């Protein structure tokens, strides 16, 4: 998560969050927190629609990004009751996500095993297994409609 998003969750200023992290930098190795590179910063900024590109979304420096472990470590740096409650909620969210991913992976392995065992029989089992696989997969995003004036050649 980006530092500004975490700061809003903790109800502190981004500057205060980053200051607390800098005071305890030994608690945040590279796999807990990193600063976006200039290219990542530009790409991230281009994803956010702003009316004034010169304003750089109010940022002078690339933001810090925190991993799951970095977010957990923030509770030892930010000692307010709000910080503790937010950290608990975020860690529980990461745990739930991991459980969901593991469940889908486990279902996939079981389907593969079933398909292997039933492949000698007939195609009906394979059809059912393929249908189940399609149901547990992420849906493909719908194509975006073009916005703006369409000429006859562009409409075709």
One Martini backbone bead per residue (centre of mass of N, CA, C, O) as a GRO file, in nm:
protein
  156
    1UNK     BB    1   0.101   0.033   0.016
    2UNK     BB    2   0.057   0.359   0.021
    3UNK     BB    3   0.130   0.611   0.237
    4UNK     BB    4  -0.130   0.786   0.196
    5UNK     BB    5  -0.334   0.559   0.249
    6UNK     BB    6  -0.237   0.492   0.533
    7UNK     BB    7  -0.268   0.772   0.659
    8UNK     BB    8  -0.577   0.783   0.624
    9UNK     BB    9  -0.636   0.535   0.802
   10UNK     BB   10  -0.469   0.660   1.060
   11UNK     BB   11  -0.517   0.971   1.077
   12UNK     BB   12  -0.261   1.096   0.925
   13UNK     BB   13   0.000   1.235   0.802
   14UNK     BB   14   0.227   1.152   0.573
   15UNK     BB   15   0.462   1.294   0.707
   16UNK     BB   16   0.434   1.151   0.984
   17UNK     BB   17   0.469   0.863   0.888
   18UNK     BB   18   0.750   0.898   0.750
   19UNK     BB   19   0.892   1.001   1.004
   20UNK     BB   20   0.853   0.746   1.176
   21UNK     BB   21   1.004   0.561   0.983
   22UNK     BB   22   1.280   0.712   0.977
   23UNK     BB   23   1.326   0.670   1.291
   24UNK     BB   24   1.278   0.332   1.210
   25UNK     BB   25   1.441   0.202   0.962
   26UNK     BB   26   1.538  -0.082   1.083
   27UNK     BB   27   1.228  -0.201   1.056
   28UNK     BB   28   1.260  -0.141   0.717
   29UNK     BB   29   1.314  -0.332   0.492
   30UNK     BB   30   1.282  -0.392   0.156
   31UNK     BB   31   1.043  -0.616   0.219
   32UNK     BB   32   0.858  -0.375   0.367
   33UNK     BB   33   0.997  -0.122   0.207
   34UNK     BB   34   0.960   0.127  -0.063
   35UNK     BB   35   1.062   0.336  -0.317
   36UNK     BB   36   0.968   0.474  -0.583
   37UNK     BB   37   1.053   0.514  -0.879
   38UNK     BB   38   1.046   0.735  -1.126
   39UNK     BB   39   0.888   0.551  -1.322
   40UNK     BB   40   0.672   0.453  -1.124
   41UNK     BB   41   0.572   0.734  -1.051
   42UNK     BB   42   0.478   0.815  -1.336
   43UNK     BB   43   0.285   0.579  -1.379
   44UNK     BB   44   0.108   0.631  -1.132
   45UNK     BB   45   0.031   0.923  -1.205
   46UNK     BB   46  -0.103   0.848  -1.488
   47UNK     BB   47  -0.348   0.687  -1.344
   48UNK     BB   48  -0.418   0.970  -1.240
   49UNK     BB   49  -0.659   1.201  -1.260
   50UNK     BB   50  -0.566   1.533  -1.351
   51UNK     BB   51  -0.594   1.881  -1.405
   52UNK     BB   52  -0.278   1.923  -1.298
   53UNK     BB   53   0.025   1.806  -1.398
   54UNK     BB   54   0.217   2.016  -1.246
   55UNK     BB   55   0.131   1.926  -0.944
   56UNK     BB   56   0.197   1.619  -0.883
   57UNK     BB   57  -0.015   1.555  -0.661
   58UNK     BB   58   0.166   1.710  -0.434
   59UNK     BB   59   0.442   1.574  -0.519
   60UNK     BB   60   0.801   1.555  -0.487
   61UNK     BB   61   0.810   1.254  -0.404
   62UNK     BB   62   0.823   0.944  -0.398
   63UNK     BB   63   0.654   0.704  -0.271
   64UNK     BB   64   0.576   0.475  -0.034
   65UNK     BB   65   0.587   0.118  -0.006
   66UNK     BB   66   0.394  -0.138   0.155
   67UNK     BB   67   0.395  -0.429   0.290
   68UNK     BB   68   0.262  -0.649   0.493
   69UNK     BB   69   0.503  -0.629   0.695
   70UNK     BB   70   0.518  -0.320   0.710
   71UNK     BB   71   0.235  -0.279   0.825
   72UNK     BB   72   0.283  -0.440   1.083
   73UNK     BB   73   0.524  -0.253   1.179
   74UNK     BB   74   0.363   0.015   1.222
   75UNK     BB   75   0.252  -0.053   1.511
   76UNK     BB   76   0.544   0.012   1.645
   77UNK     BB   77   0.542   0.324   1.548
   78UNK     BB   78   0.233   0.351   1.572
   79UNK     BB   79   0.067   0.404   1.900
   80UNK     BB   80  -0.215   0.425   1.838
   81UNK     BB   81  -0.526   0.294   1.853
   82UNK     BB   82  -0.581   0.326   1.550
   83UNK     BB   83  -0.329   0.175   1.445
   84UNK     BB   84  -0.398  -0.097   1.568
   85UNK     BB   85  -0.677  -0.139   1.435
   86UNK     BB   86  -0.581  -0.118   1.142
   87UNK     BB   87  -0.373  -0.346   1.146
   88UNK     BB   88  -0.566  -0.572   1.212
   89UNK     BB   89  -0.744  -0.538   0.960
   90UNK     BB   90  -0.520  -0.577   0.747
   91UNK     BB   91  -0.417  -0.854   0.835
   92UNK     BB   92  -0.690  -0.998   0.801
   93UNK     BB   93  -0.709  -0.944   0.499
   94UNK     BB   94  -0.454  -1.098   0.414
   95UNK     BB   95  -0.545  -1.370   0.527
   96UNK     BB   96  -0.802  -1.399   0.358
   97UNK     BB   97  -0.665  -1.387   0.083
   98UNK     BB   98  -0.486  -1.635   0.124
   99UNK     BB   99  -0.720  -1.833   0.166
  100UNK     BB  100  -0.858  -1.792  -0.108
  101UNK     BB  101  -0.617  -1.873  -0.284
  102UNK     BB  102  -0.584  -2.157  -0.161
  103UNK     BB  103  -0.861  -2.264  -0.235
  104UNK     BB  104  -0.834  -2.237  -0.542
  105UNK     BB  105  -0.583  -2.413  -0.563
  106UNK     BB  106  -0.704  -2.669  -0.437
  107UNK     BB  107  -0.930  -2.706  -0.641
  108UNK     BB  108  -0.748  -2.735  -0.887
  109UNK     BB  109  -0.601  -2.992  -0.790
  110UNK     BB  110  -0.855  -3.168  -0.761
  111UNK     BB  111  -0.945  -3.146  -1.054
  112UNK     BB  112  -0.695  -3.271  -1.178
  113UNK     BB  113  -0.726  -3.543  -1.033
  114UNK     BB  114  -1.005  -3.613  -1.141
  115UNK     BB  115  -0.936  -3.601  -1.440
  116UNK     BB  116  -0.723  -3.823  -1.434
  117UNK     BB  117  -0.913  -4.052  -1.324
  118UNK     BB  118  -1.157  -3.995  -1.554
  119UNK     BB  119  -1.030  -4.014  -1.849
  120UNK     BB  120  -1.114  -4.317  -1.920
  121UNK     BB  121  -1.409  -4.284  -1.953
  122UNK     BB  122  -1.553  -3.980  -2.013
  123UNK     BB  123  -1.649  -3.651  -2.122
  124UNK     BB  124  -1.842  -3.556  -1.889
  125UNK     BB  125  -1.640  -3.492  -1.664
  126UNK     BB  126  -1.477  -3.284  -1.819
  127UNK     BB  127  -1.705  -3.082  -1.855
  128UNK     BB  128  -1.755  -3.027  -1.554
  129UNK     BB  129  -1.464  -2.937  -1.483
  130UNK     BB  130  -1.451  -2.699  -1.683
  131UNK     BB  131  -1.686  -2.543  -1.559
  132UNK     BB  132  -1.564  -2.504  -1.279
  133UNK     BB  133  -1.312  -2.351  -1.370
  134UNK     BB  134  -1.462  -2.109  -1.491
  135UNK     BB  135  -1.601  -2.022  -1.217
  136UNK     BB  136  -1.312  -1.974  -1.052
  137UNK     BB  137  -1.236  -1.770  -1.244
  138UNK     BB  138  -1.155  -1.487  -1.363
  139UNK     BB  139  -1.296  -1.245  -1.519
  140UNK     BB  140  -1.309  -1.089  -1.803
  141UNK     BB  141  -1.267  -0.794  -1.916
  142UNK     BB  142  -1.431  -0.549  -2.044
  143UNK     BB  143  -1.447  -0.364  -2.301
  144UNK     BB  144  -1.377  -0.048  -2.376
  145UNK     BB  145  -1.522   0.237  -2.447
  146UNK     BB  146  -1.522   0.481  -2.659
  147UNK     BB  147  -1.454   0.824  -2.634
  148UNK     BB  148  -1.630   1.035  -2.843
  149UNK     BB  149  -1.593   1.120  -3.159
  150UNK     BB  150  -1.737   0.949  -3.437
  151UNK     BB  151  -1.654   0.830  -3.723
  152UNK     BB  152  -1.720   0.626  -3.977
  153UNK     BB  153  -1.438   0.479  -3.964
  154UNK     BB  154  -1.439   0.437  -3.640
  155UNK     BB  155  -1.719   0.274  -3.614
  156UNK     BB  156  -1.610  -0.001  -3.774
   0.00000   0.00000   0.00000
